[in-house]
Amino acid sequence: MTVASAPQPSGPFTVGDRVQLTGPKGRLHTITLEPGKVFHSHKGGIAHDDLIGLPDGSVVVNQAGIEYLALRPLLADFVMSMPRGAAIVYPKDAAQILAQADIFPGASVVEAGVGSGALSLWLLRAIGAGGRLMSFERREEFADVARGNVQTYFGHVPENWSITAGDLAHTLPEVAPEASVDRVVLDMLAPWETLDAVSTALKPGGVLLCYVATATQLSRVAEAIRATGGYTNPASSETMVRGWHVEGLAVRPDHRMVAHTGFLITARRLAPGVLLPDLKRRASKSDFSDEDVEAWTPGALGERVVSDKALRKRVREAGTAAELAQRRGSDDG
């Protein structure tokens, strides 16, 4: 059985390895090593043969005498540079999702929607060979991009991963039996529409995590989770990352930071028939009208649309990268 296994994490560079080259101004170039090939830039070329056999973290000099640092790209590097059909879950949020949803080796995980496959890669690596990832995506074009990116990273499409095209609310019961799923991660415009199906599939004690972009979505999904009566009180957060400039005595925050990208909201599934004890809550505007609900619909939220032309290009890019990765795996075998 072919399951997810990360690329070679250490050791000398070999044929088929992805190598990240960093130039003197910090510009990054990622290449896949092939005998006889040359990486060309306006500053000169670097023969792939000069890299093959070097240890990770080496410095190589191009034909013009310019030095480049050569490292294997981290998963965070890969997801930031891979072809995108839809917006990706950024590494800062992926890290929090793995922690807050308590993704563990061997877990059975449902993910919707898959987008470009960035979060799928993090989840596959976290659940390991003994786990199972069931991804759901409404648009087949996005699913194609995700398959290509996952195949490019792992060198194959893992057999413990599936992508189902269609609406999660209708397709999840066909894929996951009742009370069979450990974790559910929803990255979609209207996660509250899927709660019935998710609640049926999730094991008692299992974790539901929703990743939403706006405060109105956050409010709506929180109240919908409470209204089911089948979950613990939901907890919400957002993650902001601020880098620091540290050079000698010049120690200060960076001028730019990675601020809001989305909200995370988590809750745990209660056992059947269990009622959550009442919690003291401050008076607040917890009620909403039909007009408020209308403002929270996916249409009003303004789903970001990728043009068909751009999407076709990204599908081709992901497919080409996947073919190279598959060829590399065949050569290695």
C-alpha positions as CSV (number, residue, x, y, z in Angstrom):
1,M,0.0,0.0,0.0
2,T,1.3,3.4,-1.0
3,V,0.8,5.9,1.8
4,A,2.1,9.4,2.4
5,S,5.8,9.7,3.1
6,A,7.6,13.0,3.1
7,P,10.5,13.5,0.7
8,Q,14.0,12.6,1.8
9,P,14.6,15.1,4.7
10,S,18.4,14.9,4.9
11,G,21.5,13.6,3.3
12,P,23.3,14.5,0.1
13,F,21.2,15.8,-2.8
14,T,20.2,13.1,-5.2
15,V,18.6,13.0,-8.7
16,G,14.9,14.0,-8.4
17,D,15.4,16.0,-5.2
18,R,13.8,19.5,-5.1
19,V,16.4,22.1,-4.1
20,Q,15.8,25.7,-3.1
21,L,18.5,28.1,-4.3
22,T,18.8,31.4,-2.5
23,G,20.6,34.2,-4.4
24,P,22.6,37.1,-3.0
25,K,19.4,39.3,-2.7
26,G,17.3,36.6,-1.0
27,R,15.4,35.6,-4.1
28,L,14.4,32.0,-4.1
29,H,14.4,29.5,-7.0
30,T,13.2,25.9,-6.6
31,I,14.5,23.3,-9.0
32,T,14.2,19.5,-9.4
33,L,17.6,17.9,-10.0
34,E,18.1,16.1,-13.3
35,P,21.5,15.0,-14.7
36,G,22.8,17.2,-17.4
37,K,20.4,20.0,-16.8
38,V,21.3,23.6,-16.1
39,F,19.4,26.2,-14.0
40,H,19.5,29.5,-15.9
41,S,19.0,33.0,-14.5
42,H,20.0,36.5,-15.8
43,K,22.9,36.2,-13.4
44,G,24.3,33.0,-14.9
45,G,23.8,29.2,-14.8
46,I,24.2,26.4,-12.3
47,A,24.7,22.8,-13.5
48,H,22.4,20.3,-11.7
49,D,25.4,18.0,-11.7
50,D,27.3,20.4,-9.5
51,L,24.5,20.1,-6.9
52,I,24.0,16.3,-7.0
53,G,26.0,14.7,-4.2
54,L,26.5,17.9,-2.2
55,P,25.2,17.9,1.4
56,D,22.1,19.8,2.3
57,G,23.0,23.4,3.2
58,S,25.8,23.8,0.7
59,V,26.9,26.9,-1.2
60,V,27.3,26.6,-4.9
61,V,28.9,29.1,-7.3
62,N,27.3,29.8,-10.7
63,Q,29.1,30.4,-14.0
64,A,29.4,34.1,-13.2
65,G,31.0,33.5,-9.8
66,I,27.8,34.3,-7.8
67,E,27.2,32.2,-4.7
68,Y,23.8,30.5,-4.0
69,L,22.8,28.7,-0.9
70,A,21.3,25.3,-1.6
71,L,18.7,23.7,0.8
72,R,15.9,21.2,0.5
73,P,12.7,23.3,0.7
74,L,10.6,22.9,3.9
75,L,6.9,22.0,3.5
76,A,6.1,25.6,4.3
77,D,8.3,26.7,1.4
78,F,6.6,24.2,-0.9
79,V,3.0,25.3,-0.2
80,M,3.9,28.9,-0.7
81,S,5.3,28.3,-4.2
82,M,3.0,25.5,-5.5
83,P,0.3,26.2,-8.2
84,R,-2.9,27.4,-6.7
85,G,-6.4,26.9,-7.9
86,A,-7.9,28.5,-4.8
87,A,-6.4,30.5,-1.9
88,I,-4.3,28.3,0.4
89,V,-4.3,27.9,4.1
90,Y,-1.0,29.6,5.1
91,P,1.5,27.9,7.3
92,K,0.8,30.0,10.4
93,D,-2.9,28.8,10.3
94,A,-2.0,25.2,9.3
95,A,0.2,24.9,12.4
96,Q,-2.6,26.1,14.6
97,I,-5.1,23.8,12.9
98,L,-2.9,20.8,13.6
99,A,-2.6,21.8,17.2
100,Q,-6.2,23.0,18.0
101,A,-7.8,20.1,16.1
102,D,-5.3,17.7,17.8
103,I,-4.3,15.9,14.6
104,F,-2.5,12.7,15.6
105,P,-0.8,9.8,13.9
106,G,-3.4,7.3,12.8
107,A,-6.3,9.7,12.9
108,S,-9.3,9.5,10.6
109,V,-9.8,13.0,9.3
110,V,-12.3,14.7,7.1
111,E,-11.3,17.9,5.3
112,A,-13.5,20.2,3.2
113,G,-12.9,22.1,0.9
114,V,-9.5,20.9,-0.3
115,G,-8.7,24.1,-2.3
116,S,-5.2,23.7,-3.7
117,G,-4.2,21.0,-1.3
118,A,-2.0,23.0,1.1
119,L,-3.7,21.9,4.3
120,S,-4.1,18.3,2.8
121,L,-0.3,18.1,2.8
122,W,0.0,19.2,6.5
123,L,-2.7,16.8,7.5
124,L,-1.3,13.8,5.5
125,R,2.1,14.3,7.1
126,A,0.6,14.6,10.6
127,I,-1.7,11.5,10.4
128,G,1.1,9.3,9.1
129,A,0.9,5.9,7.4
130,G,-1.8,4.7,9.9
131,G,-4.2,7.5,9.3
132,R,-6.8,8.3,6.7
133,L,-7.6,11.7,5.1
134,M,-11.0,12.1,3.4
135,S,-11.0,15.4,1.5
136,F,-14.1,17.0,-0.2
137,E,-14.1,19.6,-2.8
138,R,-17.1,21.1,-4.8
139,R,-15.0,22.0,-7.8
140,E,-13.3,19.3,-9.8
141,E,-10.8,21.8,-11.2
142,F,-9.6,22.6,-7.7
143,A,-9.4,18.9,-6.9
144,D,-7.2,18.4,-9.9
145,V,-4.8,21.1,-8.7
146,A,-4.7,19.6,-5.2
147,R,-4.0,16.1,-6.6
148,G,-1.1,17.4,-8.7
149,N,0.4,19.3,-5.7
150,V,0.2,16.3,-3.4
151,Q,1.7,14.0,-6.0
152,T,4.5,16.5,-6.6
153,Y,5.4,16.7,-2.9
154,F,5.1,13.0,-2.0
155,G,6.1,11.6,-5.4
156,H,2.8,9.7,-5.6
157,V,-0.9,10.0,-4.7
158,P,-1.1,8.4,-1.2
159,E,-3.6,5.5,-0.9
160,N,-4.7,6.7,2.5
161,W,-6.0,9.9,0.9
162,S,-9.2,10.4,-1.1
163,I,-10.8,13.4,-2.7
164,T,-14.6,13.3,-3.2
165,A,-16.1,15.8,-5.6
166,G,-19.4,17.3,-4.4
167,D,-21.2,18.9,-1.5
168,L,-20.0,17.6,1.8
169,A,-23.5,17.6,3.3
170,H,-24.6,15.0,0.7
171,T,-21.4,13.1,0.0
172,L,-20.0,12.6,3.5
173,P,-22.5,9.9,4.6
174,E,-21.5,7.9,1.5
175,V,-17.8,8.0,2.5
176,A,-17.7,8.0,6.3
177,P,-19.9,5.7,8.4
178,E,-21.7,7.0,11.5
179,A,-19.3,7.9,14.4
180,S,-16.2,6.8,12.4
181,V,-14.3,10.1,12.1
182,D,-11.8,11.4,14.7
183,R,-11.5,15.0,13.4
184,V,-13.3,17.3,11.0
185,V,-11.7,20.4,9.5
186,L,-14.0,22.7,7.5
187,D,-12.6,25.5,5.3
188,M,-15.7,26.7,3.4
189,L,-18.0,29.7,3.1
190,A,-21.0,28.2,5.0
191,P,-19.8,25.4,7.3
192,W,-23.1,25.6,9.3
193,E,-24.9,24.0,6.3
194,T,-22.9,20.7,6.9
195,L,-23.3,20.3,10.6
196,D,-25.9,17.5,10.4
197,A,-23.7,15.3,8.2
198,V,-20.6,16.2,10.2
199,S,-22.3,15.5,13.6
200,T,-23.3,12.0,12.3
201,A,-19.9,11.1,11.1
202,L,-17.9,12.5,14.1
203,K,-17.0,10.2,17.0
204,P,-18.0,11.3,20.6
205,G,-15.2,13.4,21.9
206,G,-14.0,14.1,18.3
207,V,-13.0,17.6,17.3
208,L,-14.7,19.9,14.8
209,L,-12.6,22.8,13.6
210,C,-13.9,25.5,11.2
211,Y,-11.7,28.0,9.4
212,V,-13.6,31.1,8.3
213,A,-12.5,34.5,6.9
214,T,-15.0,37.0,8.4
215,A,-16.5,37.9,11.7
216,T,-20.0,37.4,10.4
217,Q,-19.2,33.8,9.3
218,L,-17.6,33.3,12.7
219,S,-20.7,34.4,14.5
220,R,-23.0,32.3,12.4
221,V,-21.1,29.1,12.7
222,A,-20.7,29.5,16.5
223,E,-24.4,29.9,17.0
224,A,-25.2,27.0,14.6
225,I,-22.8,24.8,16.6
226,R,-24.5,25.8,19.9
227,A,-27.9,25.3,18.4
228,T,-27.2,21.6,17.6
229,G,-26.9,20.9,21.3
230,G,-24.3,18.2,20.5
231,Y,-21.0,20.0,21.1
232,T,-19.0,21.7,23.8
233,N,-19.2,25.5,23.8
234,P,-17.1,26.6,20.7
235,A,-13.8,28.4,21.2
236,S,-12.6,31.0,18.7
237,S,-9.2,32.6,17.9
238,E,-7.1,34.1,15.2
239,T,-3.4,33.9,14.7
240,M,-1.1,36.8,14.0
241,V,2.7,36.4,13.4
242,R,5.1,39.3,13.9
243,G,8.7,38.8,12.9
244,W,11.6,40.6,14.5
245,H,14.7,42.2,13.0
246,V,17.6,41.1,15.1
247,E,21.1,42.3,14.1
248,G,23.6,43.3,16.7
249,L,22.0,46.0,18.9
250,A,19.3,46.7,16.2
251,V,16.5,44.7,17.7
252,R,13.0,45.8,16.7
253,P,9.7,44.4,15.3
254,D,9.6,44.0,11.5
255,H,7.8,46.8,9.7
256,R,5.4,44.3,8.2
257,M,3.6,41.4,9.9
258,V,1.3,38.5,8.8
259,A,-1.9,39.6,10.5
260,H,-5.5,38.4,9.9
261,T,-6.0,35.6,7.4
262,G,-8.9,33.8,9.1
263,F,-10.6,32.7,12.3
264,L,-10.4,29.2,13.8
265,I,-13.4,27.9,15.8
266,T,-13.3,24.6,17.6
267,A,-15.8,22.4,19.5
268,R,-15.9,18.8,20.7
269,R,-18.6,16.3,19.9
270,L,-20.7,15.2,22.9
271,A,-21.9,11.6,23.4
272,P,-25.5,10.9,22.1
273,G,-28.1,12.1,24.5
274,V,-25.8,14.2,26.6
275,L,-26.8,17.7,27.5
276,L,-24.0,20.3,28.0
277,P,-24.2,22.0,31.4
278,D,-25.4,25.6,31.2
279,L,-22.6,28.1,31.2
280,K,-23.0,31.6,32.6
281,R,-22.8,34.0,29.7
282,R,-22.8,37.7,29.7
283,A,-25.8,39.4,28.0
284,S,-25.0,40.0,24.4
285,K,-26.7,40.3,21.0
286,S,-26.9,36.6,20.5
287,D,-30.1,36.6,18.5
288,F,-30.3,37.4,14.8
289,S,-33.0,38.0,12.2
290,D,-33.7,36.6,8.8
291,E,-32.1,39.8,7.3
292,D,-29.0,39.1,9.3
293,V,-28.9,35.5,8.1
294,E,-29.2,36.7,4.5
295,A,-26.1,38.9,5.0
296,W,-24.2,35.8,5.9
297,T,-25.0,33.8,2.9
298,P,-22.1,32.8,0.6
299,G,-23.4,35.1,-2.2
300,A,-23.4,38.1,0.1
301,L,-20.0,37.2,1.4
302,G,-18.5,37.5,-2.1
303,E,-16.7,34.3,-2.9
304,R,-13.4,34.9,-4.6
305,V,-13.7,33.7,-8.2
306,V,-10.7,32.4,-10.2
307,S,-11.1,32.9,-14.0
308,D,-11.4,29.7,-16.1
309,K,-8.3,30.7,-18.0
310,A,-6.2,31.1,-14.9
311,L,-7.6,27.9,-13.4
312,R,-6.8,25.9,-16.6
313,K,-3.2,27.2,-16.4
314,R,-2.8,26.1,-12.8
315,V,-4.2,22.7,-13.5
316,R,-1.6,22.2,-16.2
317,E,1.2,23.4,-13.9
318,A,0.2,21.1,-11.1
319,G,-0.2,18.2,-13.6
320,T,3.2,18.8,-15.1
321,A,4.9,18.9,-11.7
322,A,3.0,15.7,-10.7
323,E,4.2,13.9,-13.9
324,L,7.8,14.8,-13.1
325,A,7.4,13.6,-9.5
326,Q,5.9,10.3,-10.8
327,R,8.7,9.9,-13.3
328,R,11.2,10.5,-10.5
329,G,9.6,7.8,-8.4
330,S,9.7,5.3,-11.3
331,D,13.4,6.0,-11.9
332,D,14.1,5.5,-8.2
333,G,12.2,2.3,-8.2
